[in-house]
Amino acid sequence: PSFGSGTPRALHPCPQSPCKRGGCRERERDQEQQPASSSTSQAAMSNETAVADFDKLLQQEAFDQGTKVAQIFSGIFFGGLATWLTVSNGGSLAFVQRAALEKRLTVCCYINMYVAMFSTFFNIFQLTNVDDIVLPVESGFNLDVARPIEWVLTCPLMQLSLVLMGGAKLPDYR
């Protein structure tokens, strides 16, 4: 059988009837290029996936840096607030030391409240990675810097409570 051009089917296999002389060749080229275009589209899709993964990684890194900045800012703000509250609400310690037992006990309770606030803040801060320092030893010991800072800030306050509760019998310079 022949198609409209007179070419026998065995010599010119074309699913179209009638053949448009050259249309078959274009279709064959399209079919040969189709796997290449599908592999190109697969490469483009994998490239898009890689770009999306990279964008997610950049967003996560920006989020982590933002979290660190927020934690450091909150630490500085909390320290400033605690210092301001202590200074603005505090009076002469010599006056408190000579006051009645009830007044001294009240002041010691306020001091212990500050100690509890500092301890709570620094213990929460220790849960983060902001204050972690890895010491250069073989075991890679991880030091929470917030812990010694907490001790430096809270231990003198607890000792001050002892001196204030001692009353007027203790000298002022203690």
Contact map, one row per residue, 1 for C-alpha under 8 A:
111000011000000000000000000000000000000000000000000000000000000000000000000000000000000000000000000000000000000000000000000000000000000000000000000000000000000000000000000000
111111111000000000000000000000000000000000000000000000000000000000000000000000000000000000000000000000000000000000000000000000000000000000000000000000000000000000000000000000
111111111000000011100000000000000000000000000000000000000000000000000000000000000000000000000000000000000000000000000000000000000000000000000000000000000000000000000000000000
011111100000000011100000000000000000000000000000000000000000000000000000000000000000000000000000000000000000000000000000000000000000000000000000000000000000000000000000000000
011111100000000001111000000000000000000000000000000000000000000000000000000000000000000000000000000000000000000000000000000000000000000000000000000000000000000000000000000000
011111110000000000000000000000000000000000000000000000000000000000000000000000000000000000000000000000000000000000000000000000000000000000000000000000000000000000000000000000
011111111011000000000000000000000000000000000000000000000000000000000000000000000000000000000000000000000000000000000000000000000000000000000000000000000000000000000000000000
111001111111000000000000000000000000000000000000000000000000000000000000000000000000000000000000000000000000000000000000000000000000000000000000000000000000000000000000000000
111000111111110000000000000000000000000000000000000000000000000000000000000000000000000000000000000000000000000000000000000000000000000000000000000000000000000000000000000000
000000011111100000000000000000000000000000000000000000000000000000000000000000000000000000000000000000000000000000000000000000000000000000000000000000000000000000000000000000
000000111111100000000000000000000000000000000000000000000000000000000000000000000000000000000000000000000000000000000000000000000000000000000000000000000000000000000000000000
000000111111110000000000000000000000000000000000000000000000000000000000000000000000000000000000000000000000000000000000000000000000000000000000000000000000000000000000000000
000000001111111000000000000000000000000000000000000000000000000000000000000000000000000000000000000000000000000000000000000000000000000000000000000000000000000000000000000000
000000001001111110100001000000000000000000000000000000000000000000000000000000000000000000000000000000000000000000000000000000000000000000000000000000000000000000000000000000
000000000000111110000000000000000000000000000000000000000000000000000000000000000000000000000000000000000000000000000000000000000000000000000000000000000000000000000000000000
000000000000011111100000000000000000000000000000000000000000000000000000000000000000000000000000000000000000000000000000000000000000000000000000000000000000000000000000000000
001100000000011111100000000000000000000000000000000000000000000000000000000000000000000000000000000000000000000000000000000000000000000000000000000000000000000000000000000000
001110000000000111110000000000000000000000000000000000000000000000000000000000000000000000000000000000000000000000000000000000000000000000000000000000000000000000000000000000
001110000000010111111011000000000000000000000000000000000000000000000000000000000000000000000000000000000000000000000000000000000000000000000000000000000000000000000000000000
000010000000000001111111000000000000000000000000000000000000000000000000000000000000000000000000000000000000000000000000000000000000000000000000000000000000000000000000000000
000010000000000000111111000000000000000000000000000000000000000000000000000000000000000000000000000000000000000000000000000000000000000000000000000000000000000000000000000000
000000000000000000011111110000000000000000000000000000000000000000000000000000000000000000000000000000000000000000000000000000000000000000000000000000000000000000000000000000
000000000000000000111111111000000000000000000000000000000000000000000000000000000000000000000000000000000000000000000000000000000000000000000000000000000000000000000000000000
000000000000010000111111111100000000000000000000000000000000000000000000000000000000000000000000000000000000000000000000000000000000000000000000000000000000000000000000000000
000000000000000000000111111110000000000000000000000000000000000000000000000000000000000000000000000000000000000000000000000000000000000000000000000000000000000000000000000000
000000000000000000000111111111000000000000000000000000000000000000000000000000000000000000000000000000000000000000000000000000000000000000000000000000000000000000000000000000
000000000000000000000011111111100000000000000000000000000000000000000000000000000000000000000000000000000000000000000000000000000000000000000000000000000000000000000000000000
000000000000000000000001111111110000000000000000000000000000000000000000000000000000000000000000000000000000000000000000000000000000000000000000000000000000000000000000000000
000000000000000000000000111111111000000000000000000000000000000000000000000000000000000000000000000000000000000000000000000000000000000000000000000000000000000000000000000000
000000000000000000000000011111111100000000000000000000000000000000000000000000000000000000000000000000000000000000000000000000000000000000000000000000000000000000000000000000
000000000000000000000000001111111110000000000000000000000000000000000000000000000000000000000000000000000000000000000000000000000000000000000000000000000000000000000000000000
000000000000000000000000000111111111000000000000000000000000000000000000000000000000000000000000000000000000000000000000000000000000000000000000000000000000000000000000000000
000000000000000000000000000011111111100000000000000000000000000000000000000000000000000000000000000000000000000000000000000000000000000000000000000000000000000000000000000000
000000000000000000000000000001111111110000000000000000000000000000000000000000000000000000000000000000000000000000000000000000000000000000000000000000000000000000000000000000
000000000000000000000000000000111111111000000000000000000000000000000000000000000000000000000000000000000000000000000000000000000000000000000000000000000000000000000000000000
000000000000000000000000000000011111111100000000000000000000000000000000000000000000000000000000000000000000000000000000000000000000000000000000000000000000000000000000000000
000000000000000000000000000000001111111110000000000000000000000000000000000000000000000000000000000000000000000000000000000000000000000000000000000000000000000000000000000000
000000000000000000000000000000000111111111000000000000000000000000000000000000000000000000000000000000000000000000000000000000000000000000000000000000000000000000000000000000
000000000000000000000000000000000011111111100000000000000000000000000000000000000000000000000000000000000000000000000000000000000000000000000000000000000000000000000000000000
000000000000000000000000000000000001111111110000000000000000000000000000000000000000000000000000000000000000000000000000000000000000000000000000000000000000000000000000000000
000000000000000000000000000000000000111111111000000000000000000000000000000000000000000000000000000000000000000000000000000000000000000000000000000000000000000000000000000000
000000000000000000000000000000000000011111111100000000000000000000000000000000000000000000000000000000000000000000000000000000000000000000000000000000000000000000000000000000
000000000000000000000000000000000000001111111110000000000000000000000000000000000000000000000000000000000000000000000000000000000000000000000000000000000000000000000000000000
000000000000000000000000000000000000000111111111000000000000000000000000000000000000000000000000000000000000000000000000000000000000000000000000000000000000000000000000000000
000000000000000000000000000000000000000011111111100000000000000000000000000000000000000000000000000000000000000000000000000000000000000000000000000000000000000000000000000000
000000000000000000000000000000000000000001111111110000000000000000000000000000000000000000000000000000000000000000000000000000000000000000000000000000000000000000000000000000
000000000000000000000000000000000000000000111111111000000000000000000000000000000000000000000000000000000000000000000000000000000000000000000000000000000000000000000000000000
000000000000000000000000000000000000000000011111111100000000000000000000000000000000000000000000000000000000000000000000000000000000000000000000000000000000000000000000000000
000000000000000000000000000000000000000000001111111110000000000000000000000000000000000000000000000000000000000000000000000000000000000000000000000000000000000000000000000000
000000000000000000000000000000000000000000000111111111000000000000000000000000000000000000000000000000000000000000000000000000000000000000000000000000000000000000000000000000
000000000000000000000000000000000000000000000011111111100000000000000000000000000000000000000000000000000000000000000000000000000000000000000000000000000000000000000000000000
000000000000000000000000000000000000000000000001111111110000000000000000000000000000000000000000000000000000000000000000000000000000000000000000000000000000000000000000000000
000000000000000000000000000000000000000000000000111111111000000000000000000000000000000000000000000000000000000000000000000000000000000000000000000000000000000000000000000000
000000000000000000000000000000000000000000000000011111111100000000000000000000000000000000000000000000000000000000000000000000000000000000000000000000000000000000000000000000
000000000000000000000000000000000000000000000000001111111110000000000000000000000000000000000000000000000000000000000000000000000000000000000000000000000000000000000000000000
000000000000000000000000000000000000000000000000000111111111000000000000000000000000000000000000000000000000000000000000000000000000000000000000000000000000000000000000000000
000000000000000000000000000000000000000000000000000011111111100000000000000000000000000000000000000000000000000000000000000000000000000000000000000000000000000000000000000000
000000000000000000000000000000000000000000000000000001111111110000000000000000000000000000000000000000000000000000000000000000000000000000000000000000000000000000000000000000
000000000000000000000000000000000000000000000000000000111111111000000000000000000000000000000000000000000000000000000000000000000000000000000000000000000000000000000000000000
000000000000000000000000000000000000000000000000000000011111111100000000000000000000000000000000000000000000000000000000000000000000000000000000000000000000000000000000000000
000000000000000000000000000000000000000000000000000000001111111110000000000000000000000000000000000000000000000000000000000000000000000000000000000000000000000000000000000000
000000000000000000000000000000000000000000000000000000000111111111000000000000000000000000000000000000000000000000000000000000000000000000000000000000000000000000000000000000
000000000000000000000000000000000000000000000000000000000011111111100000000000000000000000000000000000000000000000000000000000000000000000000000000000000000000000000000000000
000000000000000000000000000000000000000000000000000000000001111111110000000000000000000000000000000000000000000000000000000000000000000000000000000000000000000000000000000000
000000000000000000000000000000000000000000000000000000000000111111111000000000000000000000000000000000000000000000000000000000000000000000000000000000000000000000000000000000
000000000000000000000000000000000000000000000000000000000000011111111100000000000000000000000000000000000000000000000000000000000000000000000000000000000000000000000000000000
000000000000000000000000000000000000000000000000000000000000001111111110000000000000000000000000000000000000000000000000000000000000000000000000000000000000000000000000000000
000000000000000000000000000000000000000000000000000000000000000111111111000000000000000000000000000000000000000000000000000000000100000000000000000000000000000000000000000000
000000000000000000000000000000000000000000000000000000000000000011111111100000000000000000000000000000000000000000000000000000000000000000000000000000000000000000000000000000
000000000000000000000000000000000000000000000000000000000000000001111111110000000000000000000000000000000000000000000000000000000000000000000000000000000000000000000000000000
000000000000000000000000000000000000000000000000000000000000000000111111111000000000000000000000000000000000000000000000000010000100000000000000000000000000000000000000000000
000000000000000000000000000000000000000000000000000000000000000000011111111100000000000000000000000000000000000000000000000000000100000000000000000000000000000000000000000000
000000000000000000000000000000000000000000000000000000000000000000001111111110000000000000000000000000000000000000000000000000000000000000000000000000000000000000000000000000
000000000000000000000000000000000000000000000000000000000000000000000111111111000000000000000000000000000000000000000000000000000000000000000000000000000000000000000000000000
000000000000000000000000000000000000000000000000000000000000000000000011111111100000000000000000000000000000000000000000000000000000000000000000000000000000000000000000000000
000000000000000000000000000000000000000000000000000000000000000000000001111111110000000000000000000000000000000000000000000000000000000000000000000000000000000000000000000000
000000000000000000000000000000000000000000000000000000000000000000000000111111111000000000000000000000000000000000000000000000000000000000000000000000000000000000000000000000
000000000000000000000000000000000000000000000000000000000000000000000000011111111100000000000000000000000000000000000000000000000000000000000000000000000000000000000000000000
000000000000000000000000000000000000000000000000000000000000000000000000001111111110000000000000000000000000000000000000000000000000000000000000000000000000000000000000000000
000000000000000000000000000000000000000000000000000000000000000000000000000111111111000000000000000000000000000000000000000000000000000000000000000000000000000000000000000000
000000000000000000000000000000000000000000000000000000000000000000000000000011111111100000000000000000000000000000000000000000000000000000000000000000000000000000000000000000
000000000000000000000000000000000000000000000000000000000000000000000000000001111111110000000000000000000000000001000000000000000000000000000000000000000000000000000000000000
000000000000000000000000000000000000000000000000000000000000000000000000000000111111111000000000000000000000000000000000000000000000000000000000000000000000000000000000000000
000000000000000000000000000000000000000000000000000000000000000000000000000000011111111100000000000000000000000000000000000000000000000000000000000000000000000000000000000000
000000000000000000000000000000000000000000000000000000000000000000000000000000001111111111000000000000000000000000000000000000000000000000000000000000000000000000000000000000
000000000000000000000000000000000000000000000000000000000000000000000000000000000111111111000000000000000000000000000000000000000000000000000000000000000000000000000000000000
000000000000000000000000000000000000000000000000000000000000000000000000000000000011111111000000000000000000000000000000000000000000000000000000000000000000000000000000000000
000000000000000000000000000000000000000000000000000000000000000000000000000000000001111111000000000000000000000000000000000000000000000000000000000000000000000000000000000000
000000000000000000000000000000000000000000000000000000000000000000000000000000000000111111100000000000000000000000000000000000000000000000000000000000000000000000000000000000
000000000000000000000000000000000000000000000000000000000000000000000000000000000000111111110000000000000000000000000000000000000000000000000000000000000000000000000000000000
000000000000000000000000000000000000000000000000000000000000000000000000000000000000000011111011000000000000000000000000000000000000000000000000000000000000000000000000000000
000000000000000000000000000000000000000000000000000000000000000000000000000000000000000001111111000000000000000000000000000000000000000000000000000000000000000000000000000000
000000000000000000000000000000000000000000000000000000000000000000000000000000000000000000111111100000000000000000000000000000000000000000000000000000000000000000010000000000
000000000000000000000000000000000000000000000000000000000000000000000000000000000000000000011111110000000000000000000000000000000000000000000000000000000000000000000000000100
000000000000000000000000000000000000000000000000000000000000000000000000000000000000000000111111111000000000000000000000000000000000000000000000000000000000000000000000000000
000000000000000000000000000000000000000000000000000000000000000000000000000000000000000000111111111000110010000000000000000000000000000000000000000000000000000000010000000000
000000000000000000000000000000000000000000000000000000000000000000000000000000000000000000001111111000010000000000000000000000000000000000000000000000000000000000111111000000
000000000000000000000000000000000000000000000000000000000000000000000000000000000000000000000111111100000000000000000000000000000000000000000000000000000000000000000011000000
000000000000000000000000000000000000000000000000000000000000000000000000000000000000000000000011111110110000000000000000000000000000000000000000000000000000000000000010000000
000000000000000000000000000000000000000000000000000000000000000000000000000000000000000000000000011111110000000000000000000000000000000000000000000000000000000000000000000000
000000000000000000000000000000000000000000000000000000000000000000000000000000000000000000000000001111111000000000000000000000000000000000000000000000000000000000001010000000
000000000000000000000000000000000000000000000000000000000000000000000000000000000000000000000000000111111100000000000000000000000000000000000000000000000000000000000000000000
000000000000000000000000000000000000000000000000000000000000000000000000000000000000000000000001001111111110000000000000000000000000000000000000000000000000000000000000000000
000000000000000000000000000000000000000000000000000000000000000000000000000000000000000000000001101111111111000000000000000000000000000000000000000000000000000000011010000000
000000000000000000000000000000000000000000000000000000000000000000000000000000000000000000000000000011111111100000000000000000000000000000000000000000000000000000001000000000
000000000000000000000000000000000000000000000000000000000000000000000000000000000000000000000000000001111111110000000000000000000000000000000000000000000000000000000000000000
000000000000000000000000000000000000000000000000000000000000000000000000000000000000000000000001000000111111111000000000000000000000000000000000000000000000000000000000000000
000000000000000000000000000000000000000000000000000000000000000000000000000000000000000000000000000000011111111100000000000000000000000000000000000000000000000010011000000000
000000000000000000000000000000000000000000000000000000000000000000000000000000000000000000000000000000001111111110000000000000000000000000000000000000000000000000000000000000
000000000000000000000000000000000000000000000000000000000000000000000000000000000000000000000000000000000111111111000000000000000000000000000000000000000000000000000000000000
000000000000000000000000000000000000000000000000000000000000000000000000000000000000000000000000000000000011111111100000000000000000000000000000000000000000110010000000000000
000000000000000000000000000000000000000000000000000000000000000000000000000000000000000000000000000000000001111111110000000000000000000000000000000000000000110010000000000000
000000000000000000000000000000000000000000000000000000000000000000000000000000000000000000000000000000000000111111111000000000000000000000000000000000000000000000000000000000
000000000000000000000000000000000000000000000000000000000000000000000000000000000100000000000000000000000000011111111100000000000000000000000000000000000000000000000000000000
000000000000000000000000000000000000000000000000000000000000000000000000000000000000000000000000000000000000001111111110000000000000000000000000000000000100110000000000000000
000000000000000000000000000000000000000000000000000000000000000000000000000000000000000000000000000000000000000111111111000000000000000000000000000000000000000000000000000000
000000000000000000000000000000000000000000000000000000000000000000000000000000000000000000000000000000000000000011111111100000000000000000000000000000000000000000000000000000
000000000000000000000000000000000000000000000000000000000000000000000000000000000000000000000000000000000000000001111111110000000000000000000000000001001100000000000000000000
000000000000000000000000000000000000000000000000000000000000000000000000000000000000000000000000000000000000000000111111111000000000000000000000000001000100000000000000000000
000000000000000000000000000000000000000000000000000000000000000000000000000000000000000000000000000000000000000000011111111100000000000000000000000000000000000000000000000000
000000000000000000000000000000000000000000000000000000000000000000000000000000000000000000000000000000000000000000001111111110000000000000000000000000000000000000000000000000
000000000000000000000000000000000000000000000000000000000000000000000000000000000000000000000000000000000000000000000111111111000000000000000000011001000000000000000000000000
000000000000000000000000000000000000000000000000000000000000000000000000000000000000000000000000000000000000000000000011111111100000000000000000011000000000000000000000000000
000000000000000000000000000000000000000000000000000000000000000000000000000000000000000000000000000000000000000000000001111111110000000000000000000000000000000000000000000000
000000000000000000000000000000000000000000000000000000000000000000000010000000000000000000000000000000000000000000000000111111110110000000000000010000000000000000000000000000
000000000000000000000000000000000000000000000000000000000000000000000000000000000000000000000000000000000000000000000000011111111011000000000001111000000000000000000000000000
000000000000000000000000000000000000000000000000000000000000000000000000000000000000000000000000000000000000000000000000001111111000000000000000000000000000000000000000000000
000000000000000000000000000000000000000000000000000000000000000000000000000000000000000000000000000000000000000000000000000111111111000000000000000000000000000000000000000000
000000000000000000000000000000000000000000000000000000000000000000000000000000000000000000000000000000000000000000000000000001111111000000000000000000000000000000000000000000
000000000000000000000000000000000000000000000000000000000000000000010011000000000000000000000000000000000000000000000000000010011111000000000000000000000000000000000000000000
000000000000000000000000000000000000000000000000000000000000000000000000000000000000000000000000000000000000000000000000000011011111100000000001110000000000000000000000000000
000000000000000000000000000000000000000000000000000000000000000000000000000000000000000000000000000000000000000000000000000001011111110000000111100000000000000000000000000000
000000000000000000000000000000000000000000000000000000000000000000000000000000000000000000000000000000000000000000000000000000000011111000000111100000000000000000000000000000
000000000000000000000000000000000000000000000000000000000000000000000000000000000000000000000000000000000000000000000000000000000001111100011110000000000000000000000000000000
000000000000000000000000000000000000000000000000000000000000000000000000000000000000000000000000000000000000000000000000000000000000111110011110000000000000000000000000000000
000000000000000000000000000000000000000000000000000000000000000000000000000000000000000000000000000000000000000000000000000000000000011111011000000000000000000000000000000000
000000000000000000000000000000000000000000000000000000000000000000000000000000000000000000000000000000000000000000000000000000000000001111111000000000000000000000000000000000
000000000000000000000000000000000000000000000000000000000000000000000000000000000000000000000000000000000000000000000000000000000000000111110000000000000000000000000000000000
000000000000000000000000000000000000000000000000000000000000000000000000000000000000000000000000000000000000000000000000000000000000000011111000000000000000000000000000000000
000000000000000000000000000000000000000000000000000000000000000000000000000000000000000000000000000000000000000000000000000000000000011111111100000000000000000000000000000000
000000000000000000000000000000000000000000000000000000000000000000000000000000000000000000000000000000000000000000000000000000000000011110111110000000000000000000000000000000
000000000000000000000000000000000000000000000000000000000000000000000000000000000000000000000000000000000000000000000000000000000001111000011111000000000000000000000000000000
000000000000000000000000000000000000000000000000000000000000000000000000000000000000000000000000000000000000000000000000000000000001111000001111100000000000000000000000000000
000000000000000000000000000000000000000000000000000000000000000000000000000000000000000000000000000000000000000000000000000001000011100000000111111100000000000000000000000000
000000000000000000000000000000000000000000000000000000000000000000000000000000000000000000000000000000000000000000000000000001000011100000000011111110000000000000000000000000
000000000000000000000000000000000000000000000000000000000000000000000000000000000000000000000000000000000000000000000000011011000010000000000001111111000000000000000000000000
000000000000000000000000000000000000000000000000000000000000000000000000000000000000000000000000000000000000000000000000011001000000000000000001111111100000000000000000000000
000000000000000000000000000000000000000000000000000000000000000000000000000000000000000000000000000000000000000000000000000000000000000000000001111111110000000000000000000000
000000000000000000000000000000000000000000000000000000000000000000000000000000000000000000000000000000000000000000000000000000000000000000000000111111111000000000000000000000
000000000000000000000000000000000000000000000000000000000000000000000000000000000000000000000000000000000000000000000110010000000000000000000000011111111100000000000000000000
000000000000000000000000000000000000000000000000000000000000000000000000000000000000000000000000000000000000000000000000000000000000000000000000001111111110000000000000000000
000000000000000000000000000000000000000000000000000000000000000000000000000000000000000000000000000000000000000000000000000000000000000000000000000111111111000000000000000000
000000000000000000000000000000000000000000000000000000000000000000000000000000000000000000000000000000000000000000000100000000000000000000000000000011111111100000000000000000
000000000000000000000000000000000000000000000000000000000000000000000000000000000000000000000000000000000000000000100110000000000000000000000000000001111111110000000000000000
000000000000000000000000000000000000000000000000000000000000000000000000000000000000000000000000000000000000000000000000000000000000000000000000000000111111111000000000000000
000000000000000000000000000000000000000000000000000000000000000000000000000000000000000000000000000000000000000000000000000000000000000000000000000000011111111100000000000000
000000000000000000000000000000000000000000000000000000000000000000000000000000000000000000000000000000000000001100100000000000000000000000000000000000001111111110000000000000
000000000000000000000000000000000000000000000000000000000000000000000000000000000000000000000000000000000000001100100000000000000000000000000000000000000111111111000000000000
000000000000000000000000000000000000000000000000000000000000000000000000000000000000000000000000000000000000000000000000000000000000000000000000000000000011111111100000000000
000000000000000000000000000000000000000000000000000000000000000000000000000000000000000000000000000000000000000000000000000000000000000000000000000000000001111111110000000000
000000000000000000000000000000000000000000000000000000000000000000000000000000000000000000000000000000000001001100000000000000000000000000000000000000000000111111111000000000
000000000000000000000000000000000000000000000000000000000000000000000000000000000000000000000000000000000000000000000000000000000000000000000000000000000000011111111100000000
000000000000000000000000000000000000000000000000000000000000000000000000000000000000000000000000100000000000000000000000000000000000000000000000000000000000001111111110010001
000000000000000000000000000000000000000000000000000000000000000000000000000000000000000000001001100000010001000000000000000000000000000000000000000000000000000111111110000000
000000000000000000000000000000000000000000000000000000000000000000000000000000000000000000000000100010011001000000000000000000000000000000000000000000000000000011111110000000
000000000000000000000000000000000000000000000000000000000000000000000000000000000000000000000000100000000000000000000000000000000000000000000000000000000000000001111111110000
000000000000000000000000000000000000000000000000000000000000000000000000000000000000000000000000111010010000000000000000000000000000000000000000000000000000000000111111110000
000000000000000000000000000000000000000000000000000000000000000000000000000000000000000000000000110000000000000000000000000000000000000000000000000000000000000000000111111000
000000000000000000000000000000000000000000000000000000000000000000000000000000000000000000000000000000000000000000000000000000000000000000000000000000000000000000000111111000
000000000000000000000000000000000000000000000000000000000000000000000000000000000000000000000000000000000000000000000000000000000000000000000000000000000000000000100111111101
000000000000000000000000000000000000000000000000000000000000000000000000000000000000000000000000000000000000000000000000000000000000000000000000000000000000000000000001111111
000000000000000000000000000000000000000000000000000000000000000000000000000000000000000000000100000000000000000000000000000000000000000000000000000000000000000000000000011111
000000000000000000000000000000000000000000000000000000000000000000000000000000000000000000000000000000000000000000000000000000000000000000000000000000000000000000000000001111
000000000000000000000000000000000000000000000000000000000000000000000000000000000000000000000000000000000000000000000000000000000000000000000000000000000000000000100000011111
